[in-house]
């Protein structure tokens, strides 16, 4: 699909380009198309309809990025695997799409160059190149919800005469084709059992993505420990790998202070890394005797206004130390709207006419990499205290800090409502996963009461 086919009235950014569409698959004559008189979207091709949907339903940058990812994947499936325009999608196509997300494959030819909708599974290589990793059930549900929203929009806008998603059943997570079952040499019953076992393993894994209180207490103390020389290599050492013969250079003061700020601020604010990467200093303001972080994050827009997240003393202290290391005053001010919270390291030579004595903001990916470097480095020291800590640290990533904050709120018996507000969850059910152990304990007390009743003489 060329940008010209979309028309100047339907702009997309260069990075948002969808996929090239053959002329006969533009959807002008899609089998599900409605009469032009009913078309309130004012578009004539599937590409134009997709752009209108994005502009209408995905105004938040993070939401738009997520929707684009799912839309590209669905378009690729329809165009290059089913050979149909998007506006000709049937219930059978949508069911096949669900199966494809779980067990993906690509055609031998005709696939758009440079587009890879799945991660590569190098461990499953069959000698002819790596295989493709199917999506997790959570990712498949997000994809399903996004595509349902897309078709509902096209139908309600009069672009499509019918919405094929209305005839779809609920996504079970066990969708699979007969061909795939034969390939895996599984019966439907054995496949269903395998999925149940995988679900339990995945649930166990999700609960482990947080630092236990003892480990978190040690990790905070390790920042100032005498054994911490800050000689951190650029590439994290994997488990089982021997240390490099030449030690890495010790990090400079500013980089140390930045890491401390990333670590403690991310934990205290339960921040998402994309939120932290785009935050500027004027978003941190005093409120009475405390300081709060104003953030417009996932699921919110500028019109909604910012959420307010109260910072603890350790996060504020780390911020002050980091600002001083950057040559800035100790506390943020309202006129620092162009000063990134987390910045690239200050250049050695600063021009006199340059008002900002700091670098540009870092990316969300860099934030994660910097934390992983520190976690991997700390793991070798943690191993002497508790071997399990080292395993946890080598697996950890930036989002673990957010999960850790939620888990610690639950352990501290903070109310579910307050935890949901602090983590900025739109649905409290998302927060409830941190309180599973409290529910287990309540059920345990009920079981104990019955046991005592039965043991009475």
Phi, psi and omega in degrees: 000125178271158177297331181295325181294335180284333182085150183292343180283350183233073187286145168227151176289157180303318181290346183261007181308135180282231182238152177296135183240124175303150185304321183280359180243021180290341178091008179299325179245034180304141186294341180259006184295145177269171175297144183300331180296333181270356186279098180278349182283338179071033181233162182236351179232162180296323180299313180297321179296320180296319181293320177299317178300313179299314182293333183270321189254348184231066182277336174284136185301320182290320178295319180298317179299317180293317179296320179300317180300314181289323181292317178301317182296317180292319178299317180299319180298312183293314187285316191254348176250319180266342179068033182230153170289158181301323182284004174251009183297132179253176176300320178297322177297318182292323176295319179294326178296319177300317179295319181298324179296328180275325181227076187285155174207164179236153178288159180293332180209161177093354180285139182298130183298136175082357180259119179231105185278357182225159173285152179275139177253087184291334180291339183260018181299140182252019181095349178243028181109164182291153176275188181245141178272124173291161181282151173292166181297324178296317179292324178292324177294320177296317178298316182297316180297319181295313182291324175300316179298320180298311181290325177297320179296315181295324180288312181294333178277000177081008178283324177248143179286328180224161176249104184296338181293338182294338180267358180282144172280179179290140176293120183266336185090356180247016179296131178200148180273161177296323177300318181290324177298317179294323178297321180274354181057050180234146170275163177304324181292316179294324178295316179299320178295318179299319180295322179295318178295320178295324180296320178294317179297321180293321178295321176298320182293318181297323181290342183270359184274053177203151179275128172301156184302317182297319179291318180296321178297319179293319183296321177296317179293331181295336178304324182247011182290149180296329181286344180278104180267354181062025176271078189256121178291157180292327179256122179301140178279129179281161180300132178092346180280138179288153177294152179291146183296323180260120181295149179288159177291146179292137180298143175292165185304317183296320181291323176298313181296325179294316179298318178301317181294315179302314185295306187282326178290317180300320179292309185296321183268356184050047187277149167276147187294328177294323177296316181294322183295329183261001181286138173251163188297332181289355177277355180250113190228153176285149176216098187065237179268003184238174175239141181234155177252124177267125185217135173251097189253209185302132176083004180232161178234173179299328180295326179292333186085165184281152165280158179243123181243119181282132181266150175270173186296325182291321177294319180294318178298318179296323178295315180298315179298321180292318179297317179297322178294336178271359182082021178255159174301161186301316185247149179295159177227159184296342182270011182261044181289346178253003181262112181293145177296309178248117188240163169296159183297142181300132176300149181296325181248122182248127179293145181295327183274008180262115186288326184271110182270053180201170181276180175284168180291152178271167178273164177297323178295322179293321177305314180296317181297319181295318177295319180295325175300316181292317180299315180297320178295316181292335184300320182295331177279324181292333183302326180290337179270318181199112182305328180293330178298319181297320179297316181297314183296324180287344177264345191289154176219180187300320184292346176298329181294322177293315177297322180298316179300314179298318179295319181291327175299317180295316179296332178274009178060029171289142184299153178300320181295318180292322177295317178299321178293318182292321179277354177060046176272130177288327181245115180304339179296333176295325181284333188297340180298335179284346185255013182301319183294330177291321176295320178299320180293320179297317177296324179297320178295323178295319179295319179298322181295322177292321179297318179295322179297318181287334181274352181292145177284000000 
